[in-house]
C-alpha cells in the first residue's frame, strides 16, 4: 500500500512539471530541468505561478537549472521537490509531502544518484522512503556513442530490464523500447518539408501493451522546434491499423508564444486563443496568460538574478 501512495506522489509531481512518463514507469533517461522547460527566458531566479488549483513555485540557480519546485494546493497542503546538483549533474532529488501543515514521512521519498565510468557510463538511482525503506533501484547504462542502452529496475518484486534499440533507415531514426524483451514503445523521427518550404521534424510515437499496439501520437515541429500539430490515434484490431481520433493545430505569435490551439475531435472543432501580458524585463517573459473563450487565466511573478551577480558567477 505504501508503494501505491509513493507512486501517486511521483505521478503528481510529474504532472506538475509536465513530465511524460513512458508505459514502463520511470523507464526513461534522467532529466535535469531548466528555465526553458517552464516557458521562461533569461536569468530567472524565482517564478511563482498562480492557477485555479493552487500555486506553483520554481527556483533556479545562476545556470538556469531547477533546484526547487513547490506545489501549494492550500496554505497547509503542499509538495516540495528539491534538486541537488553538482554543475549539470544531478546528485539527489527529494520529494517531501505536507498535509495540514504536517510533514508526511510515509509518502516522502529521496532519490540518490551515483555515476560510474569505470566500464562505460552507468548511473545508479536509489529510491528510499523517509522511513528509510528501500523502494527501487534503477541502473542506467550508456553505450560508447553516449546513448542510453538499458535501464535495469531492481526491487523486492525482482528485476526488470528495459532495452533500447536504435535504427537509422533512409534518414529516419527509430528508438524502440523493450521491457523484458517485449516491445512497449517506439519513437520514429523523420524530416519533412513544410508548407513554407522549411524543414520540419515529424515524431511518431507508438505505445504497446504486452507487445500489442494500443495508441499512437504524431507530432510535427517547425524549423524553430515549435510544436505545430499533433494527431492522436488508437489501434483498431478489426482493421489492423491505427485510426485517428483527435488532432490539434498550434500557432504562435512573434515572440514564439502559443497564440491559438485548434482541436478537432469527430465532428467537433474548438478553438482556444491565448492573450499575454509581459513584464518590463529585457527577457520579455509573460506575467499573465488569458485563455478565451473560457476566460480562464494564469499569472506569474518572476524574480531575476542581477546582471552583476550573473557576470560574477560566469567569470
N, C-alpha and C positions, 0 to 999 in steps of 0.2 A: 504493500500500500504506500509506503514511504516513497518508493521509486516512482510511483504514479504521480504523487504530488510534486516531486522534483522535476519530472518530465513536463508537467503542466507549467511549472515556473520557467523552465527553459523555453518552452513554446511561447509563453507570454512575452519574455524579453526579446525573443526572435521576431515576434510580430511588431513590437515597438520599434526595433532597429531596422525593420524591413529586410530581414534575412530570409532567404528562401531555402529551407532545408529539403534535401532530396528524400526519396521514399525511405531509404535506409537511414534512420535517424542519426544525424551528425556525421554521416559519411561524406565529408567534404573537406576541402583544404582549409586550414586555419586562416582566418581573415582578420586583418587589423583595419579599423575604420578610421576615416579621415573626414575633414570638413566637407569634401566633395560628396560623400555618401549621405549628407544631410542637406544637400542643396544650398551649401554655403560657400562663399568666396572670401579670400583674403585672410589676414591674421586674426581669425576669430578665437577668442579666449573662452567665451561662455555664450550659450544660447538657451533661452527659456521659451518654450513653445506652449501656448495655451490652446487646448482643444475642447471639444464638447464633453469628452470623458475624463478630462483631467489635465495635468501639466507634465511636460517632459523637459528635463534639464540636461544639457550636454556640456561637458568641459573638455577643452582641447589643450595640448601643450603647444610650445612655440613652433613645433614642426607640423602643426595641423592635425595631429593624431589624437583620437578619442582616448581620454583617460578615465572618464567617469560619466555614467548615464543614470539619471533618476527619473522614474515614472511615478507621479503622485496622482492617485485616484481620489484622495481626500487628504486633509491635514494629518490624519493618523494612519492612513493606509498607503504605503509606497514601497517601491523596489529600488534598490541601488546596485548598480554593476560597476565595479572598479577594475580598471585595466592597468597592470604594472608592466611597464615597457623598459627595455634597455636599447636605446636607439629606436630602430624599427622592428625589434624582436620582442614578441610577446612572452613574458615570463610567467605571468599569473593573472587569473581572472576570478573575481569573486562576485557572486550574486547573493545579496542579502535582502530578505523579505521582512517588512514591518507591518503589523496589523494591530489596530487600536493603539498605535504608538509603542508597541512592544516588539522587540526583535524576535522573529520566529526562527529558532535554531533548527528545527526539524526539516524545514524546506529551503534552507540556505545552503549553498554549495560553493566549493572552491575548485578551480581548475589550475593545475600546475603543469608547466611545460619545460621539457629538457631537450636540448639539441645535442646530437651525437653525429660527428662527421668522420669517425674512425674508418668505417667501411661504408662509404657513401653517406648521404644525408638522411638522418632519421630524427623525427620529432616525436617525443613521447608525451602524451597528455594524460594526467591522472586526475580523476574527478572524485572528490571526497566531500562528504557532508560535514556540516559544522559540528555534528555529533561524532566526528572522526570515524565515520563508517565509509569503507571503500565502496564506491558505486560502479565505476567504469574505468577502463584504461584503453587509450587509443594509441596505436603506433602508425605514424605517417612516414612512409618510405618513398624516397625520390630516386629516379633513375639518373644516369650520367648526364642526360640532357636537361636535368633540373626539374622535370615534370613529375608530378605526383604519380606513383605507380601502384601502391597498395595502401589500404587502411585496414589495420587489424584491431578488432574490438575484443577486449577481454573482460569478462565479469563472472559473477557466480554462476551464470547460466551456461558458460562455455566460451568458445572462441568463434567469432565471425570474421570473415575477411572479404573486403571489397577490393576488387582488382580493376584497374583502369587500362583500357587498350586504346591506342591512338592509331588512326589510319589516315593517310592522305591519298586522295584519288581525284584526278582532274581538277586540282585546285581546291577541292573540298576537304575539310578537316573534320573527322568524326571521333568523338570521345565516347567510349562505351563503358558502362559501369556494370560489373558483375558482382553480385553478393553470393558468396559460396558457390561460384561458378554458374549462377543463374542471372541472366540479364535483368536489370531493373530500370536502367535509364540509358538513353543515348542522346548525344548532342552533336548535331551536324552544322558546321559553319561554312558558308559559301559567300561568294561575292556576285552581285548582280548590278546591272546598270539601271539607275533610277530615271524618272521622267525628266529630270534636269540634266541628264547625261553624266551625272556624277556616279561614283561607285558606292553602292550601298552594301551593307552586311546583312545577310539573312541567317538567322539561327533557328533551327528546328529541333525542339526537344521532345522526345518521346518517353513516356513512362510505362512501365510494365509491372504486372502483378503476377508473381510466380511464373515469370517468363512469358506471360501473355500480354499483348498490347492493350492498354487501357485508355490513355488520352495523350494529346499532343498539343504543343504550343509553338506557333510560328511567329517570330519577331523580326521586324525589319528596322535597321538603324541607318540613318543617313550619313553623309560624309563627315558630319560633325559629331558622330556617335550618339545622336539623339534618337530615341525610340519613336518611330513614326507610325508603325502599325503593329497590331497583334491579331492573331487568329487562333481561336481555341477549337479543338477537335475532340471527339470521343470515338472510340473504335466500335464499329458495327460488326458483330460476329457473323450476321447473316450475309452481309455484302463483302466481308473480309477486307474492309478498308476503313480509313478514318473519315468521319463525317463532320463538317464544320458546324459549330453550334453558336459561335459568337465572334464578332470582330470589333476591334477598336482602332480608331484613327486619331493620331495626336498631331496638333500643330503648335508652333512656338512663336513667341514674339522676338523682337530684335535683340533682346537680352538673353535669349536662349531659355526663357521660362515658358512652361506649359500655358498655352493660351486657350485651347479648346480640346475637348475629348468627345468624339462621336462614337456611340456604341450601337451596334446593330445586332439584335437577337431575334431570330424568327422574323415576324412582320413588324416588330417594334424597333424604332430608331429614336434614340435620345441624344441630346447634345448638352454638354456642360461647358460653361465658359468660366475662365479664371481671370480675375482682376487683381492687380497688385499695387501696394503702396511700398515705396522703397525708403531706406534710411539715407542719411546725408553722407555716409562714409564713402570713400572713393571705391570701395569694393562693390558697392551697389547691391547689397542684399535686401530682399523684401522683408518687411516687418508686418504686413497684413495681406492675407490672401482671402479673397471673396469668391465664392463659387455660386454661380447662377445656373438654372433658375431656383435652386434650393435656398439661396440666400444664406448659406452657412459660411462661416469664416474661421480663420486660424490666424493668430497673432504671434509674433516673435519679438523678444527683447534680446539684443545682441551686444556683447561687450567685446572689444578688440584689444589686442596687445598694442602697446605704444610702439611707434616706429623705432625709437631709440633702443627699447628692450629687444626687439626682433633683430636689429642690426648687431647688437652686442652679442647675442647668442650665436649668430651666424659667423661672426668674425673669429 
